[in-house]
Amino acid sequence: MPSCRNGKPAQAALSSHSVPDLDPREGSWVVVSRVTGESVLETFSRKVAEAINQEKYEVVTIGQWLARVNARVRLESFLSQEARG
């Protein structure tokens, strides 16, 4: 079976409930509630990230989380400016 760069089987890497690998400039994962979309925990431990109940929570890299936050802030800013005319 082909493997990904982390040595895990490729099929496991395609699972929607796998813990993503960190980029070299990232150092943590963020645990996000699937119900609210809010962050509930930041962890620096892969072991902790892998132990999360991924039916209830999504585990994303800090880079993915910050990209989401930035997109939300940009959208809110745009909508606020549009409302003012």
N, C-alpha and C positions, 0 to 999 in steps of 0.2 A: 504494500500500500504506500502511495507517495506521502512524503512528510513535508510539513511546513518548516520555516526557519527555526521554530522552537523545538523541533524534533517530534512533535505530536502528530498523529495521523491527520492527513488532510481532511478527512471526513469530520473529525472532532472540531477542527478549526472552522468548519462551515456551520456548525451548530449555532443557533441564535442565542444559546445560553452559555457560551464559552467566555472565559475571561480573556479580554484582548491583551496582546503583548504590548509592552511599553516601548515607545520610541526612545532612542538614546538620551534625548533631552527631557524626558518625562520621568517622574519618580513616584507617581502614586496613581491610585484608582479612586473613582468616586462612585458611591453606591447611591442609586436614584430610585425613588419610589415609583413603581409602575402605575400607581393610582393617581398620585399628585404631580409627578414629574419633578419634584423637589429633591435636592440632595439630602441624604440623611447621614452620610459617613464618608470620610476620606481615609484611606488606608495606604500604608506604604508596604504592606505585606501581601505577596501573592497568595500565601496560604490563607489569610483572612478573606481576601477577595474570592477565592475559590470556594470558601465555606458559606458564602452568602446564599440565601434561598432565592434563586434566580427566577422563580415563579412570581415572587412578589417584588423583587428588586432587580434593576438592571445594573451591571457593573461596566463602567466606561473608564477610559483613561482620562487623566486630568486635562489633556489637550482636547479631547472630544467634549468634555464638560465645558471648558472655557469657550470653545467655539459655539456651543449652544447658548451659553449666557450672552456672548457678544451678539449673536443673531437676534436674541430676544430683545436686548437693549436697543439695537439698531431699529428693529421693527417698532417698538414702543415709541422711540424718538420720532420716527417717520410719521406714525399715526398721530402723535401729539402735534406735530407741525402741520399736518393736513387739517386737523380739527380747528386750528387757529386761523386757517385760511392763508 
